[in-house]
Amino acid sequence: MLELEPFYFTVLIPLVPLNKENGTPEFIKGSHRMTYKDSIGKQHIRMDTELGDVIMFDGRIFHRGCANLSQKERPVLYNMIHRNWYVETGK
């Protein structure tokens, strides 16, 4: 992946504000240009959102959704924009 130009982006549109209680996305800063091994110990970034915020990121960055510790649902619209040759298998 390190040799590839950007080939897919993910767009998240939270339908409720996201915070540490209901879980935010987390990214490893700069990891779209690193191997997994090189990303260990690097800065993790999380951000709270308000209604109307959109999070768009290069899919190559190491990312995850953090746990929802609240008792409320956390709906988020999720859209991927990618080159024609990319297929996500889910395996």
DSSP file (Angstrom, degrees, kcal/mol; ACC not computed):
  #  RESIDUE AA STRUCTURE BP1 BP2  ACC     N-H-->O    O-->H-N    N-H-->O    O-->H-N    TCO  KAPPA ALPHA  PHI   PSI    X-CA   Y-CA   Z-CA
    1    1 A M    >         0   0    0      0, 0.0     3,-1.0     0, 0.0    59,-0.1   0.000 360.0 360.0 360.0 -26.7    0.0    0.0    0.0
    2    2 A L  T 3   +     0   0    0      1,-0.3    33,-0.0    31,-0.0    58,-0.0   0.806 360.0  48.5 -62.3 -28.4    2.9    2.4    0.6
    3    3 A E  T 3  S+     0   0    0      2,-0.1    -1,-0.3     0, 0.0     2,-0.2   0.629  94.2  96.0 -86.0 -14.5    3.6    2.6   -3.1
    4    4 A L  S <  S-     0   0    0     -3,-1.0     3,-0.1     1,-0.1     0, 0.0  -0.512  72.3-128.4 -81.8 142.6    0.0    3.2   -4.1
    5    5 A E        -     0   0    0     -2,-0.2    -1,-0.1     1,-0.2    -2,-0.1  -0.398  57.6 -66.0 -71.0 163.5   -1.4    6.7   -4.8
    6    6 A P        +     0   0    0      0, 0.0    -1,-0.2     0, 0.0     3,-0.1  -0.299  61.0 167.8 -53.5 133.7   -4.6    7.4   -2.8
    7    7 A F        +     0   0    0      1,-0.3    76,-2.2    -3,-0.1     2,-0.3   0.507  56.9  27.0-130.7 -12.6   -7.3    5.0   -4.2
    8    8 A Y  E     -A   82   0A   0     74,-0.2    51,-2.6     2,-0.0    52,-0.4  -0.980  54.9-166.4-152.5 147.1  -10.2    5.2   -1.8
    9    9 A F  E     -AB  81  58A   0     72,-2.9    72,-2.9    -2,-0.3     2,-0.4  -0.948  13.5-143.7-125.6 146.7  -11.6    7.7    0.7
   10   10 A T  E     -AB  80  57A   0     47,-2.6    47,-2.3    -2,-0.4     2,-0.5  -0.925   8.8-160.4-111.6 136.5  -14.2    7.2    3.4
   11   11 A V  E     -AB  79  56A   0     68,-3.3    68,-2.3    -2,-0.4     2,-0.5  -0.974   6.3-169.2-118.0 120.8  -16.8    9.8    4.3
   12   12 A L  E     -AB  78  55A   0     43,-3.5    43,-2.7    -2,-0.5    66,-0.2  -0.937   5.6-173.0-110.3 129.2  -18.4    9.6    7.7
   13   13 A I  E     -A   77   0A   0     64,-2.6    64,-2.6    -2,-0.5    41,-0.2  -0.885  17.6-147.5-121.3  97.9  -21.5   11.8    8.4
   14   14 A P  E     -A   76   0A   0      0, 0.0    38,-0.5     0, 0.0    62,-0.2  -0.431   8.3-161.0 -66.5 134.5  -22.4   11.4   12.1
   15   15 A L  S    S+     0   0    0     60,-2.5    61,-0.1    -2,-0.1    36,-0.1   0.432  82.5  32.9 -95.2  -1.5  -26.2   11.7   12.7
   16   16 A V  S    S-     0   0    0     59,-0.5     2,-0.0    34,-0.1    33,-0.0  -0.956 106.2 -84.9-139.9 155.4  -25.5   12.5   16.4
   17   17 A P        -     0   0    0      0, 0.0     2,-0.4     0, 0.0    33,-0.2  -0.396  46.0-139.4 -59.0 138.4  -22.6   14.3   18.0
   18   18 A L        +     0   0    0     31,-0.2    31,-2.1    -4,-0.1     2,-0.3  -0.832  34.1 150.1-102.6 141.9  -19.7   11.9   18.6
   19   19 A N     >  -     0   0    0     -2,-0.4     4,-1.5    29,-0.2    28,-0.1  -0.878  61.6 -78.5-154.5-177.3  -17.6   12.0   21.7
   20   20 A K  T  4 S+     0   0    0     -2,-0.3    49,-0.3     1,-0.2     4,-0.1   0.776 124.0  55.8 -65.9 -24.9  -15.5    9.8   24.0
   21   21 A E  T  4 S+     0   0    0      1,-0.2    48,-2.3     2,-0.1    49,-0.6   0.934 119.0  28.3 -73.6 -45.8  -18.7    8.4   25.7
   22   22 A N  T  4 S-     0   0    0     46,-0.2    -2,-0.2    47,-0.2    -1,-0.2   0.462 121.7-100.4 -97.9   0.0  -20.4    7.2   22.5
   23   23 A G     <  -     0   0    0     -4,-1.5    -4,-0.2    45,-0.1    -3,-0.1   0.506  32.5-149.6  93.7 129.2  -17.2    6.5   20.5
   24   24 A T        -     0   0    0     -6,-0.1    42,-2.3    43,-0.1     2,-0.1  -0.793  33.1 -91.0-118.4 163.7  -15.4    8.4   17.9
   25   25 A P  E     -C   65   0B   0      0, 0.0    22,-0.6     0, 0.0     2,-0.4  -0.447  41.0-150.3 -67.1 153.9  -13.2    7.3   15.0
   26   26 A E  E     -CD  64  46B   0     38,-2.8    38,-1.7    20,-0.1     2,-0.3  -0.995  12.5-171.6-130.7 137.6   -9.5    7.0   15.9
   27   27 A F  E     -CD  63  45B   0     18,-2.4    18,-3.3    -2,-0.4     2,-0.7  -0.927  25.0-129.3-127.0 148.9   -6.7    7.4   13.4
   28   28 A I  E >   - D   0  44B   0     34,-1.9     3,-2.3    -2,-0.3    34,-0.3  -0.902  42.2-114.2 -98.3 114.5   -2.9    6.9   13.7
   29   29 A K  T 3  S-     0   0    0     14,-2.4    14,-0.1    -2,-0.7    -1,-0.0  -0.188  91.3  -2.6 -54.6 125.9   -1.3   10.1   12.5
   30   30 A G  T >  S+     0   0    0      1,-0.1     3,-1.8    12,-0.1    -1,-0.3   0.484  88.8 130.7  76.7   3.4    0.6    9.7    9.3
   31   31 A S  G X   +     0   0    0     -3,-2.3     3,-1.7     1,-0.3    -2,-0.1   0.638  54.4  77.3 -71.1 -12.1    0.0    5.9    9.1
   32   32 A H  G 3  S+     0   0    0      1,-0.3    -1,-0.3    -4,-0.2    29,-0.1   0.639 101.6  43.5 -68.1 -10.7   -1.1    6.1    5.4
   33   33 A R  G <  S+     0   0    0     -3,-1.8     2,-0.3     2,-0.1    -1,-0.3   0.083 110.2  71.7-116.2  20.5    2.6    6.4    4.7
   34   34 A M  S <  S-     0   0    0     -3,-1.7     2,-0.2     5,-0.0    -4,-0.0  -0.889  77.0-114.8-133.0 160.3    3.8    3.7    7.1
   35   35 A T     >  -     0   0    0     -2,-0.3     4,-1.4     1,-0.1    -2,-0.1  -0.511  42.3-105.9 -80.6 164.6    3.8   -0.1    7.6
   36   36 A Y  H >> S+     0   0    0      1,-0.2     4,-0.8     2,-0.2     3,-0.6   0.931 122.8  53.0 -57.8 -44.6    1.8   -1.4   10.6
   37   37 A K  H >4 S+     0   0    0      1,-0.3     3,-0.9     2,-0.2    -1,-0.2   0.900 108.1  50.0 -58.3 -42.1    5.0   -2.1   12.4
   38   38 A D  H 34 S+     0   0    0      1,-0.2    -1,-0.3    -7,-0.1    -2,-0.2   0.751 105.0  59.2 -68.8 -22.8    6.2    1.5   11.9
   39   39 A S  H X< S+     0   0    0     -4,-1.4     3,-2.1    -3,-0.6    -1,-0.2   0.643  76.5 113.3 -82.0 -13.8    2.9    2.9   13.2
   40   40 A I  T << S+     0   0    0     -3,-0.9     3,-0.1    -4,-0.8    -3,-0.0  -0.388  86.5  12.2 -63.0 128.6    3.2    1.3   16.6
   41   41 A G  T 3  S+     0   0    0      1,-0.3    -1,-0.3    -2,-0.1     3,-0.1   0.397  97.0 131.2  86.3  -2.5    3.6    3.9   19.3
   42   42 A K  S <  S-     0   0    0     -3,-2.1    -1,-0.3     1,-0.1     2,-0.1  -0.361  70.1 -73.7 -79.7 165.1    2.7    6.8   17.0
   43   43 A Q        -     0   0    0    -14,-0.1   -14,-2.4    -3,-0.1     2,-0.4  -0.339  42.4-148.2 -64.0 130.2    0.1    9.4   17.9
   44   44 A H  E     -D   28   0B   0    -16,-0.2     2,-0.5    -2,-0.1   -16,-0.2  -0.827  13.0-155.0 -96.7 138.0   -3.5    8.4   17.9
   45   45 A I  E     +D   27   0B   0    -18,-3.3   -18,-2.4    -2,-0.4     2,-0.3  -0.962  17.6 170.4-121.5 129.8   -6.0   11.1   17.0
   46   46 A R  E     -D   26   0B   0     -2,-0.5     2,-0.4   -20,-0.2   -20,-0.1  -0.973  10.6-167.2-129.2 146.6   -9.7   11.2   18.0
   47   47 A M        -     0   0    0    -22,-0.6     2,-0.2    -2,-0.3   -29,-0.0  -0.999  18.5-129.3-138.2 139.2  -12.0   14.2   17.6
   48   48 A D        -     0   0    0     -2,-0.4     2,-0.3   -24,-0.1   -29,-0.2  -0.505  29.3-153.9 -75.0 152.9  -15.4   15.0   18.9
   49   49 A T        -     0   0    0    -31,-2.1     2,-0.3    -2,-0.2   -31,-0.2  -0.884   8.4-150.9-126.1 160.8  -18.0   16.1   16.3
   50   50 A E    >   -     0   0    0     -2,-0.3     3,-2.1   -33,-0.2   -34,-0.1  -0.792  47.2 -72.4-117.5 165.8  -21.1   18.2   16.2
   51   51 A L  T 3  S+     0   0    0     -2,-0.3   -36,-0.1     1,-0.3     3,-0.1  -0.373 123.2  31.6 -58.3 136.1  -24.2   17.8   14.0
   52   52 A G  T 3  S+     0   0    0    -38,-0.5    -1,-0.3     1,-0.4     2,-0.1   0.200  89.9 125.3  97.2 -14.6  -23.2   18.9   10.5
   53   53 A D    <   -     0   0    0     -3,-2.1    -1,-0.4   -39,-0.1     2,-0.4  -0.471  42.6-160.8 -75.0 150.0  -19.6   17.8   10.8
   54   54 A V        -     0   0    0    -41,-0.2     2,-0.5    -2,-0.1   -41,-0.2  -0.992   6.3-153.5-129.9 138.6  -18.2   15.4    8.2
   55   55 A I  E     +B   12   0A   0    -43,-2.7   -43,-3.5    -2,-0.4     2,-0.4  -0.965  17.1 177.2-112.8 121.6  -15.1   13.2    8.6
   56   56 A M  E     +B   11   0A   0     -2,-0.5     2,-0.3   -45,-0.2   -45,-0.2  -0.990   8.6 168.4-125.3 131.8  -13.3   12.3    5.3
   57   57 A F  E     -B   10   0A   0    -47,-2.3   -47,-2.6    -2,-0.4     2,-0.4  -0.985  43.0 -99.2-145.9 154.6  -10.1   10.3    5.3
   58   58 A D  E >   -B    9   0A   0     -2,-0.3     3,-2.1   -49,-0.2   -49,-0.2  -0.584  35.3-137.0 -66.8 121.5   -7.7    8.4    3.1
   59   59 A G  T 3  S+     0   0    0    -51,-2.6    -1,-0.1    -2,-0.4     4,-0.1   0.645  97.3  70.8 -61.5 -15.2   -8.7    4.8    3.6
   60   60 A R  T 3  S+     0   0    0    -52,-0.4    -1,-0.3     2,-0.1     2,-0.2   0.676  76.3  98.4 -75.9 -15.9   -5.0    3.8    3.8
   61   61 A I  S <  S-     0   0    0     -3,-2.1     2,-0.4     1,-0.1   -32,-0.1  -0.486  89.2-107.2 -71.8 141.1   -4.7    5.4    7.2
   62   62 A F        +     0   0    0    -34,-0.3   -34,-1.9    -2,-0.2     2,-0.3  -0.556  58.6 159.0 -68.6 124.8   -4.9    3.0   10.1
   63   63 A H  E     +C   27   0B   0     -2,-0.4     2,-0.3   -36,-0.2   -36,-0.2  -0.951  21.2 175.3-147.3 161.1   -8.3    3.7   11.7
   64   64 A R  E     -C   26   0B   0    -38,-1.7   -38,-2.8    -2,-0.3     2,-0.5  -0.975  33.7-110.1-159.1 161.2  -11.0    2.2   13.9
   65   65 A G  E     -C   25   0B   0     -2,-0.3     2,-0.1   -40,-0.2     3,-0.1  -0.871  37.7-132.0 -94.8 131.2  -14.2    3.1   15.5
   66   66 A C        -     0   0    0    -42,-2.3   -40,-0.0    -2,-0.5    -1,-0.0  -0.431  35.6 -79.2 -82.6 160.2  -14.0    3.3   19.3
   67   67 A A        -     0   0    0     -2,-0.1     2,-0.9     1,-0.1    -1,-0.1  -0.190  33.7-126.9 -61.3 143.1  -16.4    1.6   21.6
   68   68 A N        +     0   0    0      1,-0.1   -46,-0.2   -45,-0.1    -1,-0.1  -0.838  30.1 176.2 -89.4 106.3  -19.8    3.1   22.3
   69   69 A L        +     0   0    0    -48,-2.3   -47,-0.2    -2,-0.9    -1,-0.1   0.457  53.0  87.4 -91.7  -2.9  -19.9    3.3   26.1
   70   70 A S  S    S-     0   0    0    -49,-0.6    -2,-0.1     2,-0.2     4,-0.1  -0.350  83.2-122.8 -88.4 174.3  -23.2    5.0   26.2
   71   71 A Q  S    S+     0   0    0     -2,-0.1     2,-0.3     2,-0.1    -1,-0.1   0.274  84.8  91.2 -96.7   9.0  -26.7    3.4   26.2
   72   72 A K  S    S-     0   0    0      1,-0.1    -2,-0.2     2,-0.0     2,-0.0  -0.728  82.8-103.1-107.1 153.7  -27.7    5.3   23.1
   73   73 A E        -     0   0    0     -2,-0.3    -1,-0.1     1,-0.1    -2,-0.1  -0.329  22.5-150.3 -68.0 157.0  -27.4    4.4   19.4
   74   74 A R        -     0   0    0     -4,-0.1     2,-0.2     2,-0.1    -1,-0.1  -0.634  17.4-171.0-129.1  71.2  -24.6    6.0   17.4
   75   75 A P        +     0   0    0      0, 0.0   -60,-2.5     0, 0.0   -59,-0.5  -0.455   8.4 173.5 -72.7 135.7  -25.9    6.3   13.8
   76   76 A V  E     -A   14   0A   0    -62,-0.2     2,-0.4    -2,-0.2    -2,-0.1  -0.992  30.4-130.7-140.9 130.2  -23.3    7.3   11.2
   77   77 A L  E     -A   13   0A   0    -64,-2.6   -64,-2.6    -2,-0.4     2,-0.5  -0.684  28.5-162.3 -77.5 135.5  -23.7    7.5    7.4
   78   78 A Y  E     +A   12   0A   0     -2,-0.4     2,-0.4   -66,-0.2   -66,-0.2  -0.983  14.1 171.0-127.4 122.7  -20.7    5.7    5.8
   79   79 A N  E     -A   11   0A   0    -68,-2.3   -68,-3.3    -2,-0.5     2,-0.4  -0.998  16.7-155.1-136.1 137.4  -19.7    6.2    2.2
   80   80 A M  E     -A   10   0A   0     -2,-0.4     2,-0.5   -70,-0.2   -70,-0.2  -0.930   1.6-164.8-112.1 136.3  -16.7    5.0    0.3
   81   81 A I  E     +A    9   0A   0    -72,-2.9   -72,-2.9    -2,-0.4     2,-0.3  -0.985  28.7 158.5-116.1 121.3  -15.4    6.7   -2.8
   82   82 A H  E     -A    8   0A   0     -2,-0.5   -74,-0.2   -74,-0.2     2,-0.1  -0.928  43.9 -90.1-144.8 163.5  -12.9    4.5   -4.7
   83   83 A R    >   -     0   0    0    -76,-2.2     3,-1.5    -2,-0.3   -76,-0.1  -0.359  47.3-107.7 -68.8 155.4  -11.2    3.8   -8.0
   84   84 A N  T 3  S+     0   0    0      1,-0.3    -1,-0.1    -2,-0.1    -2,-0.0   0.796 115.4  55.6 -57.4 -32.9  -13.0    1.3  -10.2
   85   85 A W  T 3  S+     0   0    0      2,-0.0     2,-0.4     0, 0.0    -1,-0.3   0.648  85.2  97.9 -79.8 -13.9  -10.4   -1.5   -9.7
   86   86 A Y    <   +     0   0    0     -3,-1.5     2,-0.4   -79,-0.2    -4,-0.1  -0.614  47.1 176.5 -82.6 130.3  -10.7   -1.5   -5.9
   87   87 A V        -     0   0    0     -2,-0.4     2,-0.6     0, 0.0    -3,-0.0  -0.994  20.1-148.5-131.9 125.5  -13.0   -4.1   -4.4
   88   88 A E        -     0   0    0     -2,-0.4    -2,-0.0     1,-0.1     0, 0.0  -0.843  11.4-173.3 -95.2 121.3  -13.5   -4.6   -0.6
   89   89 A T        -     0   0    0     -2,-0.6    -1,-0.1     1,-0.0     0, 0.0   0.718  27.2-135.7 -89.3 -22.3  -14.1   -8.3    0.1
   90   90 A G              0   0    0      1,-0.1    -2,-0.1     0, 0.0    -1,-0.0   0.613 360.0 360.0  76.5  11.3  -14.9   -8.0    3.9
   91   91 A K              0   0    0      0, 0.0    -1,-0.1     0, 0.0    -3,-0.0   0.446 360.0 360.0 -88.1 360.0  -12.7  -11.1    4.6
